[in-house]
Amino acid sequence: MNEAQFNQLADDLMYSIEESIDDSGADLDYENTAGMLTITCEVNGTQIILSRQSALSEIWLAARSGGFHFKLESDSDNPIWRNTVTGEPLINMLSAACLEQSGEQVNFEF
């Protein structure tokens, strides 16, 4: 995949995350600037940050639990962003980070 394709996929991912937060009614705020999505947990002010790393074709997640890198696994009919170390899907790790940091359950759809 070239950089333009990656950037489009990353933009689509960030938009889906924003929509899921809006639809959840969770007390989370977000700001999307220059390829970085910052999610702020209103209850305690902690943040979860997702950023795109175009040169590596990766999405990075920073949360209280640590920093994680994800690559798109597109060998299947259902492409999944997977942790480059553990293979765990981004959707699971992001949900867990939101629950841990805010006490809010968000069901992401991407």
LOBAKE-720915 format. One record per atom (N, C-alpha, C, O, CB): x, y, z; residue number from 1. Coordinates in nm, 2 decimals, always signed. Glycine has a CB too. Example, Ala and Ser with C-alpha at 12.3 -4.5 7.8 and 13.67 -1.06 7.14 Angstrom:
# residues 2
{{+1.32,-0.57,+0.78},1}
{{+1.23,-0.45,+0.78},1}
{{+1.32,-0.33,+0.78},1}
{{+1.42,-0.33,+0.85},1}
{{+1.13,-0.45,+0.90},1}
{{+1.28,-0.22,+0.71},2}
{{+1.37,-0.11,+0.71},2}
{{+1.29,+0.00,+0.79},2}
{{+1.34,+0.11,+0.80},2}
{{+1.41,-0.06,+0.57},2}
END
This chain:
# residues 110
{{+0.09,-0.12,+0.00},1}
{{+0.00,+0.00,+0.00},1}
{{+0.09,+0.12,+0.00},1}
{{+0.19,+0.13,+0.07},1}
{{-0.10,+0.00,+0.12},1}
{{+0.05,+0.22,-0.08},2}
{{+0.13,+0.34,-0.08},2}
{{+0.09,+0.44,+0.03},2}
{{-0.01,+0.41,+0.10},2}
{{+0.12,+0.41,-0.22},2}
{{+0.16,+0.55,+0.05},3}
{{+0.13,+0.64,+0.16},3}
{{-0.01,+0.70,+0.15},3}
{{-0.08,+0.72,+0.25},3}
{{+0.24,+0.75,+0.16},3}
{{-0.05,+0.74,+0.03},4}
{{-0.18,+0.80,+0.01},4}
{{-0.29,+0.70,+0.05},4}
{{-0.39,+0.74,+0.12},4}
{{-0.20,+0.84,-0.13},4}
{{-0.28,+0.57,+0.02},5}
{{-0.38,+0.47,+0.05},5}
{{-0.38,+0.45,+0.21},5}
{{-0.49,+0.45,+0.27},5}
{{-0.35,+0.34,-0.02},5}
{{-0.26,+0.45,+0.27},6}
{{-0.25,+0.43,+0.41},6}
{{-0.32,+0.55,+0.48},6}
{{-0.40,+0.53,+0.57},6}
{{-0.11,+0.42,+0.46},6}
{{-0.29,+0.67,+0.43},7}
{{-0.35,+0.79,+0.50},7}
{{-0.50,+0.79,+0.49},7}
{{-0.57,+0.83,+0.58},7}
{{-0.29,+0.92,+0.43},7}
{{-0.56,+0.74,+0.37},8}
{{-0.70,+0.73,+0.36},8}
{{-0.76,+0.63,+0.46},8}
{{-0.86,+0.66,+0.52},8}
{{-0.74,+0.70,+0.22},8}
{{-0.69,+0.52,+0.47},9}
{{-0.74,+0.42,+0.56},9}
{{-0.73,+0.47,+0.71},9}
{{-0.82,+0.44,+0.79},9}
{{-0.66,+0.29,+0.55},9}
{{-0.62,+0.54,+0.74},10}
{{-0.61,+0.59,+0.88},10}
{{-0.72,+0.70,+0.90},10}
{{-0.77,+0.70,+1.01},10}
{{-0.47,+0.65,+0.89},10}
{{-0.74,+0.78,+0.81},11}
{{-0.85,+0.88,+0.82},11}
{{-0.98,+0.82,+0.85},11}
{{-1.06,+0.86,+0.93},11}
{{-0.86,+0.98,+0.70},11}
{{-1.01,+0.71,+0.77},12}
{{-1.14,+0.64,+0.78},12}
{{-1.15,+0.58,+0.92},12}
{{-1.25,+0.58,+0.98},12}
{{-1.15,+0.53,+0.67},12}
{{-1.04,+0.52,+0.97},13}
{{-1.03,+0.46,+1.10},13}
{{-1.06,+0.57,+1.21},13}
{{-1.15,+0.54,+1.30},13}
{{-0.90,+0.40,+1.13},13}
{{-1.00,+0.68,+1.20},14}
{{-1.02,+0.79,+1.30},14}
{{-1.16,+0.84,+1.30},14}
{{-1.22,+0.86,+1.41},14}
{{-0.92,+0.90,+1.28},14}
{{-1.22,+0.85,+1.18},15}
{{-1.36,+0.89,+1.17},15}
{{-1.45,+0.79,+1.24},15}
{{-1.55,+0.83,+1.30},15}
{{-1.40,+0.92,+1.03},15}
{{-1.42,+0.66,+1.21},16}
{{-1.51,+0.56,+1.27},16}
{{-1.50,+0.56,+1.42},16}
{{-1.60,+0.54,+1.49},16}
{{-1.46,+0.42,+1.22},16}
{{-1.38,+0.58,+1.48},17}
{{-1.36,+0.59,+1.62},17}
{{-1.44,+0.71,+1.68},17}
{{-1.51,+0.70,+1.78},17}
{{-1.21,+0.61,+1.66},17}
{{-1.43,+0.82,+1.61},18}
{{-1.51,+0.94,+1.65},18}
{{-1.66,+0.91,+1.65},18}
{{-1.73,+0.95,+1.75},18}
{{-1.48,+1.06,+1.56},18}
{{-1.71,+0.85,+1.55},19}
{{-1.85,+0.81,+1.54},19}
{{-1.89,+0.72,+1.65},19}
{{-2.00,+0.74,+1.71},19}
{{-1.89,+0.75,+1.40},19}
{{-1.81,+0.62,+1.68},20}
{{-1.84,+0.53,+1.79},20}
{{-1.85,+0.60,+1.93},20}
{{-1.94,+0.57,+2.01},20}
{{-1.73,+0.42,+1.80},20}
{{-1.76,+0.69,+1.95},21}
{{-1.76,+0.77,+2.07},21}
{{-1.89,+0.85,+2.08},21}
{{-1.96,+0.85,+2.18},21}
{{-1.64,+0.86,+2.09},21}
{{-1.92,+0.92,+1.97},22}
{{-2.05,+1.00,+1.97},22}
{{-2.17,+0.91,+1.99},22}
{{-2.26,+0.95,+2.07},22}
{{-2.06,+1.07,+1.83},22}
{{-2.17,+0.80,+1.93},23}
{{-2.29,+0.71,+1.94},23}
{{-2.30,+0.64,+2.08},23}
{{-2.41,+0.60,+2.12},23}
{{-2.28,+0.60,+1.84},23}
{{-2.19,+0.63,+2.15},24}
{{-2.19,+0.56,+2.28},24}
{{-2.25,+0.64,+2.39},24}
{{-2.30,+0.59,+2.49},24}
{{-2.04,+0.53,+2.32},24}
{{-2.24,+0.78,+2.38},25}
{{-2.29,+0.86,+2.49},25}
{{-2.19,+0.87,+2.60},25}
{{-2.22,+0.93,+2.71},25}
{{-2.42,+0.81,+2.54},25}
{{-2.07,+0.81,+2.59},26}
{{-1.97,+0.81,+2.69},26}
{{-1.92,+0.95,+2.72},26}
{{-1.92,+1.03,+2.63},26}
{{-1.86,+0.72,+2.66},26}
{{-1.88,+0.98,+2.84},27}
{{-1.83,+1.11,+2.88},27}
{{-1.68,+1.12,+2.83},27}
{{-1.59,+1.14,+2.92},27}
{{-1.84,+1.13,+3.03},27}
{{-1.66,+1.11,+2.70},28}
{{-1.53,+1.12,+2.64},28}
{{-1.53,+1.24,+2.54},28}
{{-1.63,+1.26,+2.47},28}
{{-1.49,+0.99,+2.57},28}
{{-1.43,+1.31,+2.54},29}
{{-1.41,+1.42,+2.44},29}
{{-1.30,+1.38,+2.35},29}
{{-1.21,+1.30,+2.39},29}
{{-1.39,+1.56,+2.51},29}
{{-1.30,+1.43,+2.22},30}
{{-1.19,+1.40,+2.13},30}
{{-1.16,+1.52,+2.04},30}
{{-1.24,+1.60,+2.02},30}
{{-1.22,+1.27,+2.04},30}
{{-1.03,+1.52,+2.00},31}
{{-0.98,+1.62,+1.90},31}
{{-0.90,+1.55,+1.80},31}
{{-0.81,+1.47,+1.84},31}
{{-0.91,+1.73,+1.98},31}
{{-0.92,+1.57,+1.68},32}
{{-0.85,+1.51,+1.57},32}
{{-0.77,+1.62,+1.49},32}
{{-0.83,+1.71,+1.43},32}
{{-0.94,+1.44,+1.47},32}
{{-0.64,+1.62,+1.50},33}
{{-0.55,+1.72,+1.44},33}
{{-0.43,+1.65,+1.38},33}
{{-0.36,+1.58,+1.44},33}
{{-0.51,+1.82,+1.55},33}
{{-0.42,+1.68,+1.25},34}
{{-0.30,+1.64,+1.18},34}
{{-0.26,+1.49,+1.20},34}
{{-0.14,+1.46,+1.22},34}
{{-0.18,+1.73,+1.22},34}
{{-0.36,+1.40,+1.18},35}
{{-0.33,+1.26,+1.19},35}
{{-0.32,+1.21,+1.33},35}
{{-0.28,+1.09,+1.35},35}
{{-0.21,+1.23,+1.12},35}
{{-0.36,+1.29,+1.43},36}
{{-0.35,+1.24,+1.57},36}
{{-0.49,+1.27,+1.64},36}
{{-0.54,+1.38,+1.64},36}
{{-0.24,+1.32,+1.65},36}
{{-0.54,+1.16,+1.69},37}
{{-0.67,+1.17,+1.76},37}
{{-0.65,+1.15,+1.91},37}
{{-0.60,+1.05,+1.96},37}
{{-0.77,+1.05,+1.71},37}
{{-0.68,+1.26,+1.98},38}
{{-0.67,+1.26,+2.13},38}
{{-0.80,+1.25,+2.19},38}
{{-0.89,+1.33,+2.17},38}
{{-0.60,+1.39,+2.18},38}
{{-0.82,+1.14,+2.27},39}
{{-0.94,+1.11,+2.34},39}
{{-0.92,+1.15,+2.49},39}
{{-0.83,+1.10,+2.55},39}
{{-0.99,+0.96,+2.33},39}
{{-1.00,+1.24,+2.54},40}
{{-0.99,+1.28,+2.68},40}
{{-1.10,+1.23,+2.76},40}
{{-1.22,+1.24,+2.73},40}
{{-0.98,+1.44,+2.69},40}
{{-1.07,+1.16,+2.87},41}
{{-1.16,+1.10,+2.97},41}
{{-1.20,+1.22,+3.06},41}
{{-1.12,+1.26,+3.15},41}
{{-1.11,+0.98,+3.04},41}
{{-1.32,+1.26,+3.05},42}
{{-1.37,+1.38,+3.13},42}
{{-1.37,+1.35,+3.28},42}
{{-1.35,+1.45,+3.36},42}
{{-1.51,+1.42,+3.09},42}
{{-1.38,+1.23,+3.32},43}
{{-1.39,+1.20,+3.47},43}
{{-1.26,+1.23,+3.54},43}
{{-1.26,+1.27,+3.66},43}
{{-1.43,+1.06,+3.49},43}
{{-1.15,+1.21,+3.47},44}
{{-1.02,+1.23,+3.54},44}
{{-0.91,+1.30,+3.46},44}
{{-0.80,+1.32,+3.50},44}
{{-0.97,+1.10,+3.58},44}
{{-0.95,+1.34,+3.33},45}
{{-0.86,+1.42,+3.25},45}
{{-0.75,+1.34,+3.18},45}
{{-0.66,+1.39,+3.11},45}
{{-0.79,+1.52,+3.33},45}
{{-0.75,+1.20,+3.20},46}
{{-0.65,+1.12,+3.13},46}
{{-0.68,+1.12,+2.98},46}
{{-0.79,+1.14,+2.94},46}
{{-0.64,+0.98,+3.19},46}
{{-0.57,+1.09,+2.90},47}
{{-0.59,+1.09,+2.76},47}
{{-0.55,+0.95,+2.70},47}
{{-0.46,+0.88,+2.75},47}
{{-0.51,+1.20,+2.70},47}
{{-0.61,+0.93,+2.59},48}
{{-0.57,+0.81,+2.50},48}
{{-0.54,+0.88,+2.37},48}
{{-0.62,+0.95,+2.31},48}
{{-0.69,+0.70,+2.49},48}
{{-0.42,+0.84,+2.31},49}
{{-0.38,+0.91,+2.19},49}
{{-0.36,+0.80,+2.08},49}
{{-0.29,+0.71,+2.10},49}
{{-0.25,+0.99,+2.21},49}
{{-0.42,+0.83,+1.96},50}
{{-0.40,+0.75,+1.85},50}
{{-0.33,+0.84,+1.74},50}
{{-0.37,+0.95,+1.72},50}
{{-0.53,+0.68,+1.79},50}
{{-0.22,+0.79,+1.68},51}
{{-0.16,+0.86,+1.58},51}
{{-0.12,+0.78,+1.46},51}
{{-0.09,+0.66,+1.48},51}
{{-0.03,+0.94,+1.64},51}
{{-0.12,+0.83,+1.35},52}
{{-0.08,+0.76,+1.23},52}
{{+0.07,+0.78,+1.21},52}
{{+0.12,+0.89,+1.22},52}
{{-0.16,+0.80,+1.11},52}
{{+0.14,+0.68,+1.17},53}
{{+0.28,+0.68,+1.14},53}
{{+0.29,+0.64,+0.99},53}
{{+0.31,+0.52,+0.96},53}
{{+0.37,+0.59,+1.23},53}
{{+0.28,+0.73,+0.90},54}
{{+0.27,+0.70,+0.76},54}
{{+0.39,+0.63,+0.70},54}
{{+0.38,+0.54,+0.62},54}
{{+0.25,+0.83,+0.68},54}
{{+0.51,+0.67,+0.75},55}
{{+0.63,+0.61,+0.70},55}
{{+0.64,+0.46,+0.73},55}
{{+0.70,+0.38,+0.65},55}
{{+0.76,+0.67,+0.76},55}
{{+0.58,+0.41,+0.84},56}
{{+0.58,+0.27,+0.88},56}
{{+0.45,+0.20,+0.84},56}
{{+0.43,+0.08,+0.86},56}
{{+0.60,+0.26,+1.03},56}
{{+0.35,+0.28,+0.80},57}
{{+0.21,+0.23,+0.77},57}
{{+0.15,+0.17,+0.90},57}
{{+0.10,+0.06,+0.90},57}
{{+0.21,+0.12,+0.66},57}
{{+0.17,+0.24,+1.01},58}
{{+0.12,+0.19,+1.14},58}
{{+0.04,+0.29,+1.21},58}
{{+0.05,+0.41,+1.18},58}
{{+0.24,+0.15,+1.23},58}
{{-0.05,+0.25,+1.30},59}
{{-0.13,+0.33,+1.39},59}
{{-0.07,+0.30,+1.53},59}
{{-0.05,+0.19,+1.57},59}
{{-0.28,+0.30,+1.39},59}
{{-0.04,+0.41,+1.60},60}
{{+0.02,+0.40,+1.73},60}
{{-0.09,+0.44,+1.83},60}
{{-0.16,+0.53,+1.81},60}
{{+0.15,+0.48,+1.75},60}
{{-0.10,+0.36,+1.94},61}
{{-0.19,+0.39,+2.05},61}
{{-0.11,+0.41,+2.18},61}
{{-0.02,+0.33,+2.22},61}
{{-0.29,+0.27,+2.07},61}
{{-0.13,+0.53,+2.24},62}
{{-0.07,+0.56,+2.37},62}
{{-0.18,+0.57,+2.48},62}
{{-0.28,+0.65,+2.46},62}
{{+0.02,+0.69,+2.37},62}
{{-0.17,+0.49,+2.58},63}
{{-0.27,+0.49,+2.69},63}
{{-0.19,+0.47,+2.82},63}
{{-0.07,+0.45,+2.82},63}
{{-0.38,+0.38,+2.67},63}
{{-0.26,+0.48,+2.93},64}
{{-0.20,+0.45,+3.06},64}
{{-0.14,+0.31,+3.07},64}
{{-0.03,+0.29,+3.14},64}
{{-0.30,+0.46,+3.18},64}
{{-0.19,+0.22,+2.99},65}
{{-0.14,+0.08,+2.99},65}
{{-0.01,+0.07,+2.91},65}
{{+0.05,-0.04,+2.92},65}
{{-0.25,-0.01,+2.94},65}
{{+0.02,+0.17,+2.83},66}
{{+0.15,+0.16,+2.75},66}
{{+0.13,+0.21,+2.61},66}
{{+0.03,+0.28,+2.58},66}
{{+0.19,+0.02,+2.75},66}
{{+0.23,+0.19,+2.53},67}
{{+0.23,+0.23,+2.39},67}
{{+0.23,+0.11,+2.31},67}
{{+0.31,+0.02,+2.33},67}
{{+0.35,+0.33,+2.36},67}
{{+0.15,+0.11,+2.20},68}
{{+0.13,+0.00,+2.11},68}
{{+0.13,+0.04,+1.97},68}
{{+0.09,+0.15,+1.93},68}
{{+0.01,-0.08,+2.15},68}
{{+0.18,-0.05,+1.88},69}
{{+0.19,-0.03,+1.74},69}
{{+0.09,-0.13,+1.67},69}
{{+0.09,-0.24,+1.71},69}
{{+0.33,-0.04,+1.68},69}
{{+0.03,-0.08,+1.56},70}
{{-0.07,-0.17,+1.49},70}
{{-0.05,-0.16,+1.34},70}
{{-0.02,-0.05,+1.29},70}
{{-0.21,-0.13,+1.53},70}
{{-0.05,-0.27,+1.28},71}
{{-0.05,-0.28,+1.13},71}
{{-0.17,-0.34,+1.08},71}
{{-0.24,-0.42,+1.15},71}
{{+0.08,-0.36,+1.08},71}
{{-0.21,-0.30,+0.96},72}
{{-0.33,-0.35,+0.90},72}
{{-0.30,-0.49,+0.84},72}
{{-0.22,-0.51,+0.76},72}
{{-0.39,-0.26,+0.79},72}
{{-0.38,-0.59,+0.89},73}
{{-0.37,-0.73,+0.84},73}
{{-0.48,-0.74,+0.73},73}
{{-0.60,-0.74,+0.76},73}
{{-0.39,-0.83,+0.95},73}
{{-0.44,-0.74,+0.61},74}
{{-0.54,-0.74,+0.50},74}
{{-0.54,-0.87,+0.42},74}
{{-0.58,-0.87,+0.31},74}
{{-0.51,-0.62,+0.41},74}
{{-0.49,-0.98,+0.48},75}
{{-0.49,-1.11,+0.41},75}
{{-0.63,-1.17,+0.41},75}
{{-0.65,-1.27,+0.34},75}
{{-0.39,-1.20,+0.48},75}
{{-0.72,-1.12,+0.49},76}
{{-0.86,-1.18,+0.49},76}
{{-0.96,-1.08,+0.43},76}
{{-0.92,-0.98,+0.38},76}
{{-0.90,-1.21,+0.64},76}
{{-1.08,-1.13,+0.43},77}
{{-1.19,-1.05,+0.37},77}
{{-1.23,-0.94,+0.46},77}
{{-1.29,-0.84,+0.42},77}
{{-1.31,-1.14,+0.34},77}
{{-1.18,-0.95,+0.59},78}
{{-1.22,-0.85,+0.69},78}
{{-1.08,-0.79,+0.75},78}
{{-1.03,-0.85,+0.85},78}
{{-1.31,-0.91,+0.81},78}
{{-1.03,-0.69,+0.69},79}
{{-0.90,-0.63,+0.74},79}
{{-0.91,-0.59,+0.88},79}
{{-1.01,-0.53,+0.92},79}
{{-0.85,-0.52,+0.65},79}
{{-0.80,-0.62,+0.96},80}
{{-0.80,-0.59,+1.10},80}
{{-0.67,-0.52,+1.13},80}
{{-0.56,-0.56,+1.09},80}
{{-0.82,-0.71,+1.19},80}
{{-0.68,-0.41,+1.21},81}
{{-0.56,-0.35,+1.27},81}
{{-0.51,-0.43,+1.39},81}
{{-0.58,-0.44,+1.49},81}
{{-0.58,-0.20,+1.31},81}
{{-0.39,-0.49,+1.38},82}
{{-0.34,-0.58,+1.48},82}
{{-0.21,-0.53,+1.54},82}
{{-0.13,-0.47,+1.48},82}
{{-0.32,-0.72,+1.42},82}
{{-0.20,-0.55,+1.67},83}
{{-0.08,-0.52,+1.75},83}
{{+0.04,-0.59,+1.69},83}
{{+0.03,-0.71,+1.66},83}
{{-0.10,-0.56,+1.90},83}
{{+0.15,-0.52,+1.66},84}
{{+0.26,-0.58,+1.59},84}
{{+0.33,-0.68,+1.68},84}
{{+0.41,-0.76,+1.63},84}
{{+0.35,-0.47,+1.55},84}
{{+0.31,-0.68,+1.81},85}
{{+0.38,-0.77,+1.90},85}
{{+0.29,-0.89,+1.94},85}
{{+0.33,-1.01,+1.93},85}
{{+0.43,-0.70,+2.03},85}
{{+0.17,-0.86,+1.99},86}
{{+0.08,-0.97,+2.04},86}
{{-0.02,-1.02,+1.94},86}
{{-0.08,-1.12,+1.96},86}
{{+0.01,-0.91,+2.16},86}
{{-0.05,-0.94,+1.83},87}
{{-0.15,-0.97,+1.74},87}
{{-0.30,-0.94,+1.78},87}
{{-0.39,-0.96,+1.71},87}
{{-0.15,-1.12,+1.71},87}
{{-0.31,-0.88,+1.90},88}
{{-0.44,-0.84,+1.95},88}
{{-0.50,-0.73,+1.86},88}
{{-0.43,-0.63,+1.82},88}
{{-0.43,-0.80,+2.10},88}
{{-0.63,-0.73,+1.83},89}
{{-0.69,-0.63,+1.75},89}
{{-0.69,-0.49,+1.82},89}
{{-0.72,-0.48,+1.94},89}
{{-0.83,-0.67,+1.71},89}
{{-0.67,-0.39,+1.74},90}
{{-0.68,-0.25,+1.80},90}
{{-0.82,-0.22,+1.86},90}
{{-0.83,-0.16,+1.96},90}
{{-0.66,-0.15,+1.68},90}
{{-0.92,-0.28,+1.80},91}
{{-1.06,-0.25,+1.85},91}
{{-1.07,-0.30,+1.99},91}
{{-1.14,-0.24,+2.08},91}
{{-1.16,-0.32,+1.76},91}
{{-1.01,-0.41,+2.03},92}
{{-1.02,-0.47,+2.16},92}
{{-0.93,-0.38,+2.26},92}
{{-0.98,-0.35,+2.37},92}
{{-0.97,-0.61,+2.17},92}
{{-0.81,-0.35,+2.22},93}
{{-0.72,-0.27,+2.30},93}
{{-0.77,-0.13,+2.33},93}
{{-0.76,-0.08,+2.44},93}
{{-0.58,-0.27,+2.24},93}
{{-0.83,-0.07,+2.23},94}
{{-0.89,+0.07,+2.24},94}
{{-1.01,+0.06,+2.34},94}
{{-1.02,+0.15,+2.42},94}
{{-0.93,+0.13,+2.11},94}
{{-1.09,-0.04,+2.32},95}
{{-1.21,-0.05,+2.41},95}
{{-1.16,-0.07,+2.56},95}
{{-1.22,-0.01,+2.65},95}
{{-1.30,-0.17,+2.37},95}
{{-1.06,-0.15,+2.58},96}
{{-1.01,-0.18,+2.71},96}
{{-0.95,-0.05,+2.77},96}
{{-0.96,-0.03,+2.89},96}
{{-0.90,-0.29,+2.71},96}
{{-0.88,+0.02,+2.69},97}
{{-0.82,+0.15,+2.74},97}
{{-0.92,+0.25,+2.78},97}
{{-0.91,+0.31,+2.88},97}
{{-0.73,+0.21,+2.63},97}
{{-1.03,+0.26,+2.70},98}
{{-1.14,+0.35,+2.74},98}
{{-1.20,+0.31,+2.87},98}
{{-1.23,+0.39,+2.96},98}
{{-1.24,+0.36,+2.63},98}
{{-1.23,+0.18,+2.88},99}
{{-1.29,+0.13,+3.01},99}
{{-1.20,+0.15,+3.13},99}
{{-1.25,+0.19,+3.23},99}
{{-1.33,-0.02,+2.99},99}
{{-1.07,+0.12,+3.11},100}
{{-0.98,+0.13,+3.22},100}
{{-0.96,+0.28,+3.27},100}
{{-0.96,+0.31,+3.39},100}
{{-0.84,+0.08,+3.18},100}
{{-0.95,+0.37,+3.17},101}
{{-0.92,+0.51,+3.20},101}
{{-1.05,+0.59,+3.24},101}
{{-1.04,+0.69,+3.31},101}
{{-0.85,+0.57,+3.09},101}
{{-1.16,+0.55,+3.18},102}
{{-1.28,+0.64,+3.21},102}
{{-1.39,+0.57,+3.28},102}
{{-1.49,+0.63,+3.33},102}
{{-1.33,+0.69,+3.08},102}
{{-1.39,+0.43,+3.28},103}
{{-1.50,+0.36,+3.34},103}
{{-1.61,+0.35,+3.24},103}
{{-1.72,+0.30,+3.28},103}
{{-1.55,+0.42,+3.47},103}
{{-1.59,+0.39,+3.12},104}
{{-1.70,+0.39,+3.02},104}
{{-1.68,+0.28,+2.91},104}
{{-1.56,+0.26,+2.87},104}
{{-1.71,+0.53,+2.94},104}
{{-1.78,+0.21,+2.88},105}
{{-1.77,+0.11,+2.78},105}
{{-1.81,+0.17,+2.64},105}
{{-1.92,+0.22,+2.63},105}
{{-1.87,-0.01,+2.81},105}
{{-1.72,+0.16,+2.55},106}
{{-1.75,+0.21,+2.41},106}
{{-1.73,+0.09,+2.32},106}
{{-1.63,+0.02,+2.32},106}
{{-1.65,+0.32,+2.37},106}
{{-1.83,+0.06,+2.24},107}
{{-1.83,-0.04,+2.14},107}
{{-1.79,+0.02,+2.01},107}
{{-1.87,+0.08,+1.94},107}
{{-1.97,-0.12,+2.13},107}
{{-1.66,+0.00,+1.97},108}
{{-1.61,+0.05,+1.85},108}
{{-1.65,-0.03,+1.73},108}
{{-1.66,-0.16,+1.74},108}
{{-1.46,+0.07,+1.85},108}
{{-1.67,+0.03,+1.62},109}
{{-1.71,-0.04,+1.50},109}
{{-1.62,+0.01,+1.39},109}
{{-1.64,+0.11,+1.32},109}
{{-1.86,-0.02,+1.46},109}
{{-1.51,-0.07,+1.36},110}
{{-1.42,-0.05,+1.25},110}
{{-1.35,-0.17,+1.21},110}
{{-1.28,-0.17,+1.11},110}
{{-1.31,+0.06,+1.28},110}
END
